[in-house]
Amino acid sequence: MGPRRTSPLTRMGPWAPVAGALIGLLAGVLAVLLLAGVAEAFNERLALVFLTVGLGMLGAAGALLADEVRLVRRGTREAGVRPQWVEATANLVNGLTPARLLLLAGAFVLFLAAYVS
């Protein structure tokens, strides 16, 4: 049995978004621990929950965006050699990718955190 072949479209491992989300979640928990003493009302505690969830989502989106940027850079490098890569990477540049959708959702959750407090 030889080494496992990875897909040419996969640059990071499948656990990279999970690791990014955990880093964001840890940052959110740290912010909650620092601000827990001053959050007395329900809306302030709810804002801390939204802050933790939003930072976790942004952490996962950061890992996915980094993977997307690597794919686009690799595609543009190989576009001179193989023109079909231009079509494959055009969807990443022009479309609404999961990374961008998660980034927008995370930004909206952070907006809710600011709006609630």
LONUTI-778757 format. One record per residue: residue in one letter; z, x, y of N, C-alpha, C in turn. Coordinates in Angstrom, 1 decimal. Layout:
BEGIN
+------+--------+--------+--------+--------+--------+--------+--------+--------+--------+
| resn |   n_c3 |   n_c1 |   n_c2 |  ca_c3 |  ca_c1 |  ca_c2 |   c_c3 |   c_c1 |   c_c2 |
+------+--------+--------+--------+--------+--------+--------+--------+--------+--------+
|    a |      Z |      X |      Y |      Z |      X |      Y |      Z |      X |      Y |
...
+------+--------+--------+--------+--------+--------+--------+--------+--------+--------+
REM end
This chain:
BEGIN
+------+--------+--------+--------+--------+--------+--------+--------+--------+--------+
| resn |   n_c3 |   n_c1 |   n_c2 |  ca_c3 |  ca_c1 |  ca_c2 |   c_c3 |   c_c1 |   c_c2 |
+------+--------+--------+--------+--------+--------+--------+--------+--------+--------+
|    m |    0.0 |    0.9 |   -1.2 |    0.0 |    0.0 |    0.0 |    0.0 |    0.9 |    1.2 |
|    g |   -1.0 |    0.7 |    2.1 |   -1.1 |    1.6 |    3.3 |   -0.4 |    1.0 |    4.4 |
|    p |   -0.5 |    1.6 |    5.6 |    0.2 |    1.1 |    6.8 |   -0.4 |   -0.2 |    7.2 |
|    r |    0.5 |   -1.0 |    7.8 |    0.1 |   -2.4 |    8.2 |   -0.8 |   -2.3 |    9.4 |
|    r |   -1.9 |   -3.0 |    9.3 |   -2.9 |   -3.0 |   10.5 |   -2.4 |   -4.1 |   11.4 |
|    t |   -2.4 |   -3.7 |   12.7 |   -2.1 |   -4.7 |   13.7 |   -3.4 |   -5.2 |   14.3 |
|    s |   -3.3 |   -6.3 |   14.9 |   -4.5 |   -6.9 |   15.6 |   -4.8 |   -6.1 |   16.8 |
|    p |   -6.0 |   -6.0 |   17.2 |   -6.4 |   -5.3 |   18.4 |   -5.9 |   -6.0 |   19.7 |
|    l |   -5.5 |   -7.3 |   19.6 |   -5.0 |   -8.0 |   20.7 |   -3.5 |   -7.9 |   20.8 |
|    t |   -2.8 |   -7.3 |   19.9 |   -1.4 |   -7.2 |   20.0 |   -1.0 |   -5.8 |   20.4 |
|    r |   -0.4 |   -5.7 |   21.5 |    0.0 |   -4.4 |   21.9 |    1.5 |   -4.2 |   21.7 |
|    m |    2.3 |   -5.2 |   22.0 |    3.8 |   -5.1 |   21.8 |    4.1 |   -5.9 |   20.5 |
|    g |    5.2 |   -5.7 |   20.0 |    5.6 |   -6.4 |   18.8 |    5.9 |   -7.8 |   19.1 |
|    p |    6.0 |   -8.6 |   18.0 |    6.3 |  -10.0 |   18.2 |    7.7 |  -10.4 |   18.8 |
|    w |    8.6 |   -9.4 |   18.8 |    9.9 |   -9.6 |   19.3 |   10.1 |   -9.2 |   20.7 |
|    a |    9.0 |   -8.7 |   21.4 |    9.1 |   -8.2 |   22.7 |    9.5 |   -9.4 |   23.7 |
|    p |    9.0 |  -10.6 |   23.6 |    9.4 |  -11.6 |   24.5 |   10.9 |  -12.0 |   24.2 |
|    v |   11.3 |  -11.9 |   23.0 |   12.7 |  -12.3 |   22.7 |   13.6 |  -11.2 |   23.3 |
|    a |   13.2 |  -10.0 |   23.2 |   14.1 |   -8.9 |   23.8 |   14.1 |   -9.1 |   25.3 |
|    g |   13.0 |   -9.4 |   25.9 |   13.0 |   -9.7 |   27.4 |   13.8 |  -10.8 |   27.8 |
|    a |   13.8 |  -11.9 |   27.0 |   14.6 |  -13.1 |   27.2 |   16.1 |  -12.7 |   27.1 |
|    l |   16.4 |  -11.9 |   26.1 |   17.8 |  -11.5 |   25.9 |   18.3 |  -10.6 |   27.1 |
|    i |   17.5 |   -9.8 |   27.6 |   17.8 |   -9.0 |   28.8 |   18.0 |   -9.9 |   30.0 |
|    g |   17.1 |  -10.9 |   30.2 |   17.3 |  -11.8 |   31.3 |   18.6 |  -12.7 |   31.1 |
|    l |   18.8 |  -13.1 |   29.8 |   20.0 |  -13.9 |   29.5 |   21.3 |  -13.1 |   29.8 |
|    l |   21.3 |  -11.8 |   29.5 |   22.4 |  -10.9 |   29.8 |   22.6 |  -10.8 |   31.3 |
|    a |   21.5 |  -10.7 |   32.0 |   21.7 |  -10.6 |   33.5 |   22.2 |  -11.9 |   34.0 |
|    g |   21.8 |  -13.1 |   33.4 |   22.3 |  -14.3 |   33.8 |   23.8 |  -14.5 |   33.5 |
|    v |   24.2 |  -14.0 |   32.3 |   25.6 |  -14.1 |   32.0 |   26.5 |  -13.2 |   32.9 |
|    l |   25.9 |  -12.1 |   33.2 |   26.6 |  -11.2 |   34.2 |   26.8 |  -11.9 |   35.5 |
|    a |   25.8 |  -12.5 |   36.0 |   25.9 |  -13.3 |   37.3 |   26.9 |  -14.4 |   37.2 |
|    v |   26.9 |  -15.1 |   36.0 |   27.9 |  -16.2 |   35.8 |   29.3 |  -15.6 |   35.8 |
|    l |   29.5 |  -14.5 |   35.1 |   30.8 |  -13.9 |   35.1 |   31.3 |  -13.4 |   36.5 |
|    l |   30.4 |  -12.9 |   37.3 |   30.7 |  -12.5 |   38.7 |   31.0 |  -13.7 |   39.6 |
|    l |   30.3 |  -14.8 |   39.4 |   30.4 |  -16.0 |   40.3 |   31.2 |  -17.1 |   39.8 |
|    a |   31.7 |  -17.0 |   38.6 |   32.5 |  -18.1 |   37.9 |   33.7 |  -18.4 |   38.7 |
|    g |   34.3 |  -17.5 |   39.4 |   35.6 |  -17.8 |   40.1 |   35.3 |  -18.6 |   41.4 |
|    v |   34.2 |  -18.5 |   41.9 |   33.9 |  -19.3 |   43.2 |   33.2 |  -20.6 |   42.9 |
|    a |   32.7 |  -20.8 |   41.7 |   32.0 |  -22.1 |   41.4 |   33.1 |  -23.1 |   41.0 |
|    e |   33.4 |  -24.0 |   41.9 |   34.4 |  -25.0 |   41.7 |   33.8 |  -26.4 |   41.4 |
|    a |   32.8 |  -26.8 |   42.1 |   32.3 |  -28.1 |   42.0 |   31.3 |  -28.1 |   40.8 |
|    f |   30.9 |  -29.4 |   40.4 |   30.0 |  -29.5 |   39.3 |   28.6 |  -29.0 |   39.6 |
|    n |   28.1 |  -29.2 |   40.8 |   26.8 |  -28.8 |   41.2 |   26.7 |  -27.2 |   41.3 |
|    e |   27.8 |  -26.6 |   41.6 |   27.8 |  -25.1 |   41.6 |   27.8 |  -24.5 |   40.2 |
|    r |   28.5 |  -25.2 |   39.3 |   28.5 |  -24.7 |   37.9 |   27.1 |  -25.0 |   37.3 |
|    l |   26.5 |  -26.1 |   37.6 |   25.2 |  -26.5 |   37.2 |   24.1 |  -25.5 |   37.7 |
|    a |   24.3 |  -25.0 |   38.9 |   23.4 |  -24.0 |   39.5 |   23.6 |  -22.7 |   38.7 |
|    l |   24.8 |  -22.4 |   38.2 |   24.9 |  -21.1 |   37.4 |   24.2 |  -21.3 |   36.1 |
|    v |   24.3 |  -22.5 |   35.5 |   23.5 |  -22.7 |   34.2 |   22.0 |  -22.5 |   34.4 |
|    f |   21.5 |  -23.1 |   35.5 |   20.1 |  -23.0 |   35.8 |   19.7 |  -21.5 |   36.1 |
|    l |   20.6 |  -20.8 |   36.7 |   20.4 |  -19.4 |   37.0 |   20.3 |  -18.6 |   35.7 |
|    t |   21.2 |  -18.9 |   34.8 |   21.1 |  -18.2 |   33.5 |   19.9 |  -18.5 |   32.7 |
|    v |   19.5 |  -19.7 |   32.6 |   18.3 |  -20.1 |   31.9 |   17.0 |  -19.6 |   32.6 |
|    g |   17.0 |  -19.6 |   33.9 |   15.9 |  -19.1 |   34.7 |   15.7 |  -17.6 |   34.5 |
|    l |   16.8 |  -16.9 |   34.5 |   16.6 |  -15.4 |   34.3 |   16.2 |  -15.1 |   32.9 |
|    g |   16.6 |  -15.9 |   31.9 |   16.2 |  -15.7 |   30.6 |   14.7 |  -15.9 |   30.4 |
|    m |   14.2 |  -17.0 |   31.1 |   12.8 |  -17.3 |   31.1 |   12.0 |  -16.2 |   31.8 |
|    l |   12.5 |  -15.7 |   32.9 |   11.8 |  -14.7 |   33.6 |   11.7 |  -13.4 |   32.8 |
|    g |   12.8 |  -13.1 |   32.0 |   12.8 |  -11.9 |   31.2 |   11.7 |  -12.0 |   30.1 |
|    a |   11.6 |  -13.2 |   29.5 |   10.6 |  -13.4 |   28.5 |    9.2 |  -13.3 |   29.1 |
|    a |    9.0 |  -13.9 |   30.3 |    7.7 |  -13.9 |   31.0 |    7.3 |  -12.4 |   31.3 |
|    g |    8.3 |  -11.6 |   31.7 |    8.0 |  -10.2 |   32.1 |    7.4 |   -9.5 |   30.9 |
|    a |    8.0 |   -9.6 |   29.7 |    7.4 |   -9.0 |   28.6 |    6.1 |   -9.5 |   28.2 |
|    l |    5.8 |  -10.8 |   28.3 |    4.5 |  -11.3 |   28.1 |    3.5 |  -10.9 |   29.1 |
|    l |    3.9 |  -10.8 |   30.4 |    3.0 |  -10.3 |   31.4 |    2.6 |   -8.9 |   31.2 |
|    a |    3.6 |   -8.1 |   30.8 |    3.3 |   -6.6 |   30.6 |    2.3 |   -6.5 |   29.4 |
|    d |    2.4 |   -7.3 |   28.4 |    1.5 |   -7.3 |   27.3 |    0.1 |   -7.7 |   27.8 |
|    e |    0.0 |   -8.7 |   28.6 |   -1.2 |   -9.2 |   29.2 |   -1.9 |   -8.2 |   30.0 |
|    v |   -1.2 |   -7.5 |   30.8 |   -1.7 |   -6.4 |   31.7 |   -2.3 |   -5.3 |   30.8 |
|    r |   -1.6 |   -4.9 |   29.8 |   -2.1 |   -3.9 |   28.9 |   -3.4 |   -4.3 |   28.2 |
|    l |   -3.5 |   -5.6 |   27.8 |   -4.7 |   -6.1 |   27.2 |   -5.9 |   -6.1 |   28.2 |
|    v |   -5.6 |   -6.5 |   29.4 |   -6.7 |   -6.5 |   30.4 |   -7.1 |   -5.0 |   30.7 |
|    r |   -6.2 |   -4.1 |   30.9 |   -6.6 |   -2.7 |   31.1 |   -7.4 |   -2.1 |   30.0 |
|    r |   -6.9 |   -2.4 |   28.8 |   -7.7 |   -1.9 |   27.6 |   -9.0 |   -2.5 |   27.5 |
|    g |   -9.2 |   -3.8 |   27.8 |  -10.5 |   -4.5 |   27.8 |  -11.4 |   -3.9 |   28.9 |
|    t |  -10.9 |   -3.6 |   30.1 |  -11.8 |   -3.0 |   31.1 |  -12.2 |   -1.6 |   30.7 |
|    r |  -11.3 |   -0.9 |   30.1 |  -11.7 |    0.5 |   29.6 |  -12.8 |    0.4 |   28.6 |
|    e |  -12.7 |   -0.5 |   27.7 |  -13.7 |   -0.6 |   26.6 |  -14.9 |   -1.4 |   27.0 |
|    a |  -14.9 |   -2.0 |   28.2 |  -16.0 |   -2.9 |   28.6 |  -17.2 |   -2.0 |   28.8 |
|    g |  -17.1 |   -0.8 |   29.2 |  -18.3 |    0.1 |   29.4 |  -18.9 |    0.4 |   28.1 |
|    v |  -18.1 |    0.5 |   27.0 |  -18.6 |    0.8 |   25.7 |  -19.1 |   -0.4 |   25.0 |
|    r |  -18.2 |   -1.5 |   25.1 |  -18.6 |   -2.8 |   24.4 |  -18.5 |   -3.9 |   25.4 |
|    p |  -19.6 |   -4.4 |   25.9 |  -19.6 |   -5.4 |   26.9 |  -19.0 |   -6.8 |   26.4 |
|    q |  -18.9 |   -7.0 |   25.1 |  -18.3 |   -8.3 |   24.7 |  -16.8 |   -8.4 |   25.1 |
|    w |  -16.2 |   -7.3 |   25.4 |  -14.8 |   -7.3 |   25.8 |  -14.6 |   -7.9 |   27.1 |
|    v |  -15.6 |   -7.9 |   27.9 |  -15.5 |   -8.6 |   29.2 |  -15.3 |  -10.1 |   29.1 |
|    e |  -16.0 |  -10.7 |   28.1 |  -15.8 |  -12.1 |   27.9 |  -14.5 |  -12.4 |   27.3 |
|    a |  -14.0 |  -11.5 |   26.4 |  -12.7 |  -11.7 |   25.8 |  -11.5 |  -11.6 |   26.8 |
|    t |  -11.7 |  -10.7 |   27.8 |  -10.6 |  -10.6 |   28.8 |  -10.8 |  -11.5 |   30.0 |
|    a |  -11.9 |  -12.1 |   30.1 |  -12.1 |  -13.0 |   31.3 |  -11.1 |  -14.2 |   31.2 |
|    n |  -10.8 |  -14.7 |   30.0 |   -9.8 |  -15.8 |   29.9 |   -8.4 |  -15.3 |   30.4 |
|    l |   -8.1 |  -14.1 |   30.1 |   -6.8 |  -13.6 |   30.6 |   -6.7 |  -13.5 |   32.1 |
|    v |   -7.8 |  -13.1 |   32.7 |   -7.8 |  -12.9 |   34.1 |   -7.9 |  -14.3 |   34.8 |
|    n |   -8.6 |  -15.2 |   34.3 |   -8.9 |  -16.4 |   35.0 |   -8.0 |  -17.6 |   34.6 |
|    g |   -7.6 |  -17.6 |   33.4 |   -6.9 |  -18.8 |   32.9 |   -5.4 |  -18.8 |   33.1 |
|    l |   -4.8 |  -20.0 |   32.7 |   -3.4 |  -20.1 |   32.7 |   -2.8 |  -19.7 |   31.4 |
|    t |   -2.4 |  -18.5 |   31.3 |   -1.9 |  -17.9 |   30.0 |   -0.4 |  -18.3 |   29.8 |
|    p |    0.1 |  -18.2 |   28.6 |    1.5 |  -18.5 |   28.3 |    2.4 |  -17.7 |   29.2 |
|    a |    2.1 |  -16.5 |   29.5 |    3.0 |  -15.7 |   30.3 |    3.1 |  -16.2 |   31.7 |
|    r |    1.9 |  -16.6 |   32.2 |    1.9 |  -17.2 |   33.6 |    2.6 |  -18.5 |   33.6 |
|    l |    2.4 |  -19.3 |   32.6 |    3.1 |  -20.6 |   32.5 |    4.6 |  -20.5 |   32.4 |
|    l |    5.0 |  -19.5 |   31.6 |    6.5 |  -19.3 |   31.5 |    7.0 |  -18.7 |   32.8 |
|    l |    6.3 |  -17.9 |   33.5 |    6.7 |  -17.4 |   34.8 |    6.9 |  -18.5 |   35.8 |
|    l |    5.9 |  -19.4 |   35.8 |    6.0 |  -20.6 |   36.7 |    7.2 |  -21.5 |   36.4 |
|    a |    7.4 |  -21.7 |   35.1 |    8.5 |  -22.6 |   34.7 |    9.9 |  -21.9 |   35.0 |
|    g |   10.0 |  -20.6 |   34.8 |   11.2 |  -19.8 |   35.2 |   11.4 |  -19.9 |   36.7 |
|    a |   10.4 |  -19.7 |   37.5 |   10.5 |  -19.8 |   38.9 |   11.0 |  -21.2 |   39.3 |
|    f |   10.5 |  -22.3 |   38.7 |   10.9 |  -23.6 |   39.0 |   12.4 |  -23.8 |   38.6 |
|    v |   12.8 |  -23.3 |   37.5 |   14.2 |  -23.4 |   37.1 |   15.1 |  -22.7 |   38.1 |
|    l |   14.7 |  -21.5 |   38.6 |   15.5 |  -20.8 |   39.6 |   15.4 |  -21.6 |   41.0 |
|    f |   14.3 |  -22.3 |   41.3 |   14.3 |  -23.2 |   42.4 |   15.3 |  -24.3 |   42.3 |
|    l |   15.4 |  -24.9 |   41.0 |   16.4 |  -25.9 |   40.8 |   17.8 |  -25.4 |   41.0 |
|    a |   18.0 |  -24.2 |   40.6 |   19.3 |  -23.6 |   40.8 |   19.7 |  -23.5 |   42.3 |
|    a |   18.7 |  -23.1 |   43.1 |   19.0 |  -23.1 |   44.5 |   19.1 |  -24.4 |   45.1 |
|    y |   18.3 |  -25.4 |   44.6 |   18.3 |  -26.8 |   45.2 |   19.6 |  -27.5 |   44.8 |
|    v |   20.2 |  -27.3 |   43.6 |   21.4 |  -28.0 |   43.2 |   22.6 |  -27.5 |   44.0 |
|    s |   22.6 |  -26.2 |   44.2 |   23.8 |  -25.7 |   44.9 |   23.9 |  -26.0 |   46.4 |
+------+--------+--------+--------+--------+--------+--------+--------+--------+--------+
REM end
